[in-house]
Amino acid sequence: MKNLFQKMKKYSFWVSFSGALIIFLNCLAKLFNFEFESAIVEEVLLAFAGVLVVLGLVVDDSNSNDDGDTNEEENAEK
């Protein structure tokens, strides 16, 4: 459960969650013969994730480099 809370602190989790939620809502809407604009739902969820980033509750990891900082390695070689 602790791992889930760690994942919820990342912006990429909320982007993935919004995609899954849109698919789920679209299937549920088709079941009841209802249509909605998925682009609007996506924008609302991403705006919510942006607010969480601004408040500092979520970390925006979209610019992080998982391989380590290669710039430091390149600067050390020079």
Phi and psi in degrees as a GROMACS rama.xvg file:
@    title "Ramachandran Plot"
@    xaxis  label "Phi"
@    yaxis  label "Psi"
@TYPE xy
-63.9419  -35.6218  LYS-2
-65.0538  -37.1448  ASN-3
-63.0335  -42.2129  LEU-4
-66.6818  -33.6938  PHE-5
-66.0952  -40.7706  GLN-6
-66.8888  -34.6936  LYS-7
-68.5628  -13.4192  MET-8
-86.7788  1.44418  LYS-9
-106.948  141.346  LYS-10
-63.4076  -35.9988  TYR-11
-63.409  -31.1561  SER-12
-61.8313  -44.3125  PHE-13
-69.8995  -33.0323  TRP-14
-67.3531  -44.5006  VAL-15
-65.1361  -41.5942  SER-16
-63.134  -39.4644  PHE-17
-65.1097  -39.1066  SER-18
-62.8513  -44.7947  GLY-19
-65.6303  -38.4438  ALA-20
-66.6886  -38.2402  LEU-21
-64.0252  -42.6008  ILE-22
-63.1792  -44.0096  ILE-23
-62.7634  -46.1562  PHE-24
-65.1574  -35.6362  LEU-25
-65.2272  -42.9221  ASN-26
-64.7103  -42.0288  CYS-27
-64.9141  -38.9362  LEU-28
-66.4952  -40.0324  ALA-29
-64.4801  -31.6115  LYS-30
-62.4064  -35.6303  LEU-31
-103.081  17.7936  PHE-32
53.9804  46.7955  ASN-33
-123.729  142.591  PHE-34
-121.424  142.864  GLU-35
-138.89  161.203  PHE-36
-86.4013  107.31  GLU-37
-66.4873  -26.8998  SER-38
-64.0034  -36.4636  ALA-39
-67.7729  -43.1297  ILE-40
-62.8883  -41.7782  VAL-41
-62.3489  -43.5345  GLU-42
-64.6456  -38.3569  GLU-43
-65.6149  -44.5891  VAL-44
-66.1803  -39.3638  LEU-45
-70.1127  -33.0877  LEU-46
-65.2024  -40.5096  ALA-47
-61.894  -42.6138  PHE-48
-64.4241  -37.3578  ALA-49
-63.2626  -39.1333  GLY-50
-64.4596  -39.8209  VAL-51
-63.6625  -35.0261  LEU-52
-67.0735  -44.4776  VAL-53
-62.8581  -39.0236  VAL-54
-73.2881  -11.2968  LEU-55
85.2803  8.12365  GLY-56
-81.755  -20.8318  LEU-57
-130.02  143.114  VAL-58
-100.433  128.32  VAL-59
-82.1  103.969  ASP-60
-100.234  18.5402  ASP-61
-71.7191  -22.1666  SER-62
-101.004  3.50712  ASN-63
-76.8145  153.375  SER-64
-113.111  113.734  ASN-65
-72.5988  -20.6969  ASP-66
-82.1401  0.653969  ASP-67
97.6277  172.412  GLY-68
-84.8237  104.114  ASP-69
-75.7812  -21.6914  THR-70
-64.3697  -37.3796  ASN-71
-64.8322  -39.5706  GLU-72
-66.9205  -40.2382  GLU-73
-68.1348  -38.666  GLU-74
-69.6066  -32.0293  ASN-75
-70.0269  -30.3862  ALA-76
-74.2975  -24.7432  GLU-77
